[in-house]
Amino acid sequence: MPHKIAVLGYGSQGRAWALNLRDSGLDIIVGLPVRSKSRRTASKDGLKIVVPVSEAVKQADILIFAFPDHLHGPVFARDIEPHLKPGTTLVFLHGFSIHFKTIVPPKNCPVILLAPLGPGAAVREKYLAAESIGYFYGIGQDCKKTADTVLKLLFKGLHIDRQALIKTTFADEAIGDIFGEQAVLCGGLSQLIKNGYETLVEDGLSPEKAYLEVAYQIDLIVDLIKKYGIEGMFKRISVAARVGSVQSGGTIIGRDVKIRMKKLLAEIKRGDFARRLSALDNATLKKLDRDIKRMTVPSFEKAARKCSPAKSKK
């Protein structure tokens, strides 16, 4: 009997997953709240929308949790668990909810992790190009011995190259993902760029020139690191850049940074961030938007828009 897959949520990842699986010929529905702003987008994309979420749960035998992590606990308790059929497979895009127990699934439901190593836009773009980004995958529980079959179905439906798969656990993915985002990829990198930018501008360089020096070329350096490693990257940049980086890099990012990173990691493992995330409400999210606004530099944002590679392609 063919599977019916419900993608719960239609944000960045939800849209990419729903479209990819639909385009691969699978039976897809999108489960959304009645007042969801995403209904119009999903409808324009030609997807079958089922409201409310509880109705999608009743219809499907595979549920993909593609809505924000901080909502998993209350939505699961209210709209999902009371309507779960035995044997329904629960698919998580992050390990957060299972590891930190904001969701405790019934024992009679297989639980799968399939975490893309990139945003939803990349998931969709790679699919359309017949390519694949990397994915972490794992099995949390498999009472029905069907998890492997469902994973293979999703691998095929998302066009995931087997070489792009890395087996993991919910704990490792949850902790590693949170730490990586906060300490390096998003939080750490943005602060490093901001401080470098401000240093140059305060010394008299124009905002546009400062942006080009500290931010514009990042993707080129990251691409070298992804392909060849850090050592390989150093071998492929100029002598001046190599010498200066080796001599000065450690004076900017030194042992004190690693000490603070270890403190952050300990807090994440202890569940401090999980508790803060699970307590998010609309008022806190609005405050978060204001905090982000205060963290950014208007002249940097203007320079970024002006020099955007995407803009130059239009």
N, C-alpha and C positions, 0 to 999 in steps of 0.2 A: 504494500500500500504506500503511495507517495506521501512524503512528509509535507506538512503545512508549517511554514516558518513564519513566526511573528517577530518582526523587528519592532521593539518597544522604544520609541523615541525617533525623532527625525532631525537631529542636529547634524554636525559635521560627519561623525562616524555613521550614525544611523542612516543618513541619506546614501552614503557611499556603499554601505553593506546592502541596503535594500535594492538599490539599482544594480549592483554587480550580481547579486543572487538572482534577481528578476531576469536580467539579461542572459544569465546562464540557463534559463529555462525552469528555474525552481518556482514552486508555488509560494508566493510571498504576500503577506498582509502587513500593514503598518498599524500598530496599536498606539493610539494617542488619546490624551484627555479630551473631553468634549470641547473645551475652550482653547485648545492648543493653537498657537499662531502658526505652527508648522503644517496644519491641515491643507492650507492653500498650496504650499510648495509641493507637498506630496501628491496632491491632486493634479497639479500641473505636470508633474513627472509621470503621470499615468499609473500611479500605484493605487491599489485597493486599500482604502483607509477603513479601519474598524474602530469605533468608539462605543463606550469607553474602553480603557485598557483591559478591564476585566473580561469584556466580550472577546477581545483578541486572545486572551489567555485560554478561554473556553474552546476556541476554535483550533488552536495550534498544538502541535506536539513538540515543537522546538521553539524556545523563547530566547531571543537575543537581547540582552540588557544594554541598550544603546543610549540610555538617558543618563543624566549626570549622577555621579557616584553618591553625592550627598543626599539624593532623593531615594536611593535604593531601599533603605530601611522602611520608611513610611509607606512608599508605594507598594513594596512587597507585602507588607502586613495588611494593607487596606484593599489592594486591587488584584494582587497576584495569588498569594498563598491560599486564600479561601476558595479559589476556583481552579487550582492545579489538579490535573489528572495524574494518577500514578504513572510513572514512566516518562513524563514530560522532561525533555532535556533542557537544562538551564545553561545558557552560554554567556560568559562574561568577557568583556573586552579589557578588563583590568582585574587584578587580584584583590583590590581594596576591600570590597564588601564581604567576601568570604573570609579573608585572612583576619580582618578586624571585627568580624562577626556582627556587622550591621544587618546581615542576612544569615539566617541559619536554615538552610534548605531541608525539606523533608527527606528522610532516608531513602524513600522510594523514587527519587528523581535524580538521574545522572547530572553531574555538574562538570562543566568544561570551561577551560580558559583558552581564549584565542585573542591575544593582544597584539595589535598592529604596532610596528615600530615607526610610526609616523602619523600625521593628521589625516582626517578623512579625505581631504582633497587629494593627497598623495595616493591613498588607497584606490580612489576612483581613477585618477590619471594613469596609474600603473596598469590597472585592469584594462582600460581602453587602449593602452599601448601594448597589450599582451605581455606585460612584465609583472613583477611582483616586488613589493617591499618585504622586509623581514617581519616575522611574527614569532612571538613566544607562544607556546601552547602547553597545556597540561590537563590532567584529569583530577578533579577533586574527589569525586565519588562515582561509582559505576555499578550500582546494585543490579541493573538490568543487563549489564555487559553489552551495552549498545553505544557507549561513548566513542569508541574507535570508529564505528560505522558513521556516526554523525560528524566526527572530525574529518573523515575522508570526504564526506559530502560537502562540507564547508571548504575544505582545501580546493576541491575541484570547482565549486561554485564561485569562489573568490579568485580563482586563477593563481593560487599560491604555489610557487615553486618549492619542491621538497627541500632544496638546498637552502631556502630562505627560512626554514623552520628551526627553532631552537627550543628544546624541551626545558620546562621549568616547573616551579611550584607556585601556588598562589602567594605564598609568603615571600619568596624571592622577587616575584614580579611586582608585588605591591610595594615592598620596601625599596627596591631598586628604582622603580619608576618615580616614586615620590621624591626620593633623594636626588636622583638625576635631574629632575625638573627644577627642584628648588635650589640646589647647590651649584649646578653647572649650566644646564641647557637653557633654562629660562631665567630664573632668579639671578644666578651668579653671572651669567654672560651679559645680561642686560645691564647689571650694575657696573661691570667692568667696562663695557662700551660707554655708558653714561659718564663715568668718571674720566675716562680717557678723552672723551669729547669735550667735557667741561674744562679739563686741563689745557687743551690746545686753544679753545676759544678764549679762555681767560688770559692766555698769553698773547692774544692778538690775531690768531688765525681766524679766517672767516668761517661761519657755521658750515657752509657747503664744503669747503676744503677739509675741515675737521671731520665731518661726516664721512667723506670719501677715504680719509686715512684710517679711521678706527672702525668703520662698520661696513662700508660698501664691498670690501674684498673678503669678508669673512667666509662666504660660501665657497670661495676658491680655495682657501686654506683648509677649511673643513673637508672639502672634497679630496684634497691630497691626503689628509689624515685617514679618511675612510678607506681610501684605496691602498695606501702604503704604510700606514702607521705614523706615529710621531717622528720616529727616526727617519723614515722615508720622506716625510714632509720636509724636514730640515735639509735633506740632501737635494731637494728640488727647489729650494729658494736661493736667493742671491747670497753671496759670501757675506756682504754687509748685514743682511737680515739675520743670517745664521749666527754670526759673531755677536751681534748686539743682543739677540734673543737669549743666547746661552749665558752671556755675561750679566744681563739685566733682568731676565724673566724671574729669577728666584728672589730678587729684591722686591718685586711687586707682589707676587703670590708666593709667600714663604711658609714656614712651619706654623706660624700663628693661624693661617687660613686653614690648614689641615686640622689643627686642634679644634677650631670652631666647626669644621665639617663633621668631625667625630661627635661633637656635642649635638649637632643637628641630627645626625644619624641615630644616636641613642634616643633622642626625643621622639623620632619617627617610630622606631621599634617599640618604644614604650606605649605608643598609641596616642600621644599628645595631639599630633596633627589630625588623626582620625576623629578624635572627639571634637576638635574645633570645626572640622569639615562637616561632620554630621549635625552640628548645631546651627549650620547656616540657615538664615531665613532671608526674606526679601529685603528687609532693612539692612542686614549685614552685607548683602550683595551690592546694594546701592552705595553703602559706605566704601566697599571695596573698589567700586568704579571711581569714587572720589579720590581714594588713596592712590590708585594707578595714575590718575590725572596729576596728582601732586608729585609723583615720582618721575614723571616725564618732563622733558625740556622742550617747550614749544618750537624753538629754533631748530632743534634736532629733527623733530617730526616734520617740519616744513622742508628741511633739506632732504630728508628721506623721501618725501613725496616727489620733490623736484628731480631727484636722481634715480628714482625707482627704475630698475631694469624692466619691470612689467610695463611701465608707462612708455619706455622707449620702444617697445615692440608694437605699440598700437599704431 
